[in-house]
Amino acid sequence: MKSITRSFKVFFLAGMPVILILMFPTSGLAQQEPQFTFNPFNHTTVNPGHAGLRDAICVTGIMRQQWIGLKDEDNYRVSPETYVVTGDTPIKLLHGGVSAVIMQDKIGYFKDVYVKLGYAYNKTLASGELGIGFNVGFINKSLDFSKLKPVEQDPLLMGAEESSMFTDLGFGVFYLQPGGLYAGLSASQLLEGSRPLGSAEAYKYDLTRHYYGTVGYELSSVRNPAYVFTPSVFVKYDGSTAQIDLNTLIEYNRKFWGGLSYRFQETAAVMIGVNIKDLSIGYSYDIPLTTIGGAGSHEVMVRYCFQLELEKTKKSFRNTRFL
């Protein structure tokens, strides 16, 4: 059996791009899960421990169009496209929070659909909140064989769309200190499932475990507190390759914000956004640093957080002036 990974190469034949899907004889050799530029706003997607840490019901949607302009000889768009909607909320009776993630990732003739349901136990730690969580994921992976045009005719590469369904687990811890530090560690696709691609039993999907780490710190300007500076780092690792993002965000008066992001040896990105009461809207553009980058990548983020008035545990203490 041959396993299928997220990797692919783009070749140009007579000026027309042709996507050749690589079939590897061993388990996946490249990162399978999608990437985002708005990582500082997308913790729930990769870390179930983030659920419920904010005193709010938050729903976030991100749309990413990567490497715009890549098409095959039939003018079919083969550039990666990712759509994700996440939501999380604290639930007092559960001593934590719950989360949900719905995501579709398309690259070439592959399409992955993810549904993840998670729970996190929240505990006050120092001046922040610690979340320890897990999620159960359902992943449908499909490949449209009808669009493949192999150089040599192969009956195994002919036919219609085939798909496989996986059930998987994720785990994560996240620490959030309002107005200060945040940090998280998580892992996804823990079960590393392997299944044939529908009726095309000669090919199979091998899920690869992914690890994520992030840390950031919110700094207010001493001279002008209206300006808030938040540097952060996001790391993604699948056991063979690592992806590192360096991010900087500057927010003015808690309303307007912008920043820069750099992904090592791949892209540099510009981010801008605005907060309108409980609504946040952002846009980013990735500038490719490699020859495969096409016309760059676009990303749009929309977030709505409904603040909750949660009853805080009363703490008592004695003071020499107030007995």
C-alpha positions, -999 to +999 in steps of 0.1 A: +000+000+000+011+036-007+004+063+018-008+098+008+005+130+024-004+167+023+028+173+002+028+180-035+051+195-061+042+220-088+058+216-122+053+238-153+048+221-186+044+244-217+036+273-194+007+254-176+009+243-140+004+206-135-001+192-099+016+159-093+005+143-061+034+124-044+028+089-033+052+078-006+059+041+003+061+050+040+041+070+065+035+107+058+066+128+053+051+163+056+027+183+077-009+174+071-028+200+091-034+234+076-015+265+086-027+300+094-012+335+097-037+345+124-023+320+149-026+345+178-064+345+172-067+307+165-057+289+197-089+269+200-083+251+166-050+235+177-053+235+215-084+222+234-069+235+267-079+270+256-116+264+260-134+285+286-104+306+298-121+338+288-152+350+306-170+351+272-187+330+245-164+335+216-169+324+179-141+329+154-141+324+117-110+324+094-109+320+057-075+314+041-067+315+003-031+304-001-008+308-032-034+326-052-033+319-089-022+283-090-044+264-115-041+232-135-043+228-173-081+227-170-081+261-152-091+244-120-078+261-088-054+238-071-041+263-045-048+255-008-080+269+006-089+266+043-121+276+062-125+272+099-151+282+125-144+277+162-164+284+193-158+281+231-175+290+263-169+286+300-194+264+318-194+268+356-210+235+364-182+216+345-155+237+362-141+245+328-152+251+293-162+234+261-152+240+225-161+231+189-141+233+157-154+229+121-128+231+094-124+224+057-090+222+041-086+218+003-053+214-015-052+203-051-077+175-055-076+166-018-103+178+006-102+173+044-132+181+067-126+182+105-151+183+133-137+185+169-155+186+202-135+194+233-136+200+270-110+218+293-108+218+330-100+254+342-081+262+374-069+295+388-031+296+389-012+326+402-027+356+384-041+337+355-061+307+344-048+272+334-068+250+310-061+213+306-082+198+278-088+172+252-110+169+221-125+141+200-121+147+163-138+133+132-118+137+100-131+129+065-103+128+039-111+126+002-094+127-032-111+133-065-094+108-088-114+121-118-092+152-120-059+133-119-041+131-152-012+107-148+015+107-175+011+069-177-024+054-176-029+037-142-063+020-134-056+028-097-057+065-105-089+064-125-124+068-111-145+092-090-140+107-056-130+084-028-129+092+009-119+078+043-133+087+078-111+088+109-118+093+146-090+108+166-080+126+198-062+158+208-047+171+240-035+204+252-027+227+281-030+265+280-022+293+304-038+327+301-029+357+322-052+386+312-032+416+301+001+396+304+014+362+295-001+334+275+015+300+267+003+267+253+014+232+244-008+207+225-008+176+203-033+165+176-039+133+157-027+113+187-040+080+174-022+083+141-048+063+123-043+045+090-071+037+065-075+027+029-087+055+006-123+043+001-125+015-024-090+024-037-074-001-013-040+002-030-036+036-014-041+047+022-040+077+045-016+077+074-023+104+100+008+120+115+009+133+150+014+171+152+027+191+181+021+228+188+037+253+211+030+290+215+040+318+239+032+355+239+033+385+263+012+417+263+032+448+270+017+483+276+037+514+267+048+533+298+047+566+281+014+560+263-008+532+278-031+534+247-005+514+228-002+477+236+026+456+221+022+417+219+052+397+206+046+360+202+060+327+188+041+298+173+058+265+166+044+235+147+062+201+145+052+168+130+081+146+140+102+154+109+097+191+099+092+222+120+074+254+112+082+286+133+062+318+132+074+350+148+045+375+153+043+411+166+010+429+171+005+465+181-030+477+193-041+513+198-068+522+223-081+486+222-097+495+188-072+494+160-044+469+156-018+457+131+013+437+130+039+416+112+045+379+110+075+359+097+075+322+089+110+309+085+121+305+049+086+307+036+066+339+041+064+373+056+030+387+064+012+420+072-018+420+095-044+448+101-076+448+121-102+467+140-123+460+171-159+473+171-173+466+206-175+428+208-166+423+172-131+419+157-123+419+120-088+413+106-070+408+073-035+395+065-015+392+034+014+367+031+043+377+009+059+346-005+096+341+000+098+309-022+092+303-059+060+283-052+042+312-036+022+324-065+005+358-059+007+354-022-019+344+004-049+362+018-066+355+051-097+371+067-106+367+104-139+376+121-144+371+158-174+378+181-171+375+218-201+379+241-189+388+276-203+368+305-208+381+340-196+351+359-199+350+397-165+351+411-156+331+442-154+354+472-121+355+490-118+368+526-087+380+544-079+398+576-063+432+578-050+450+609-071+480+600-103+460+592-110+432+617 
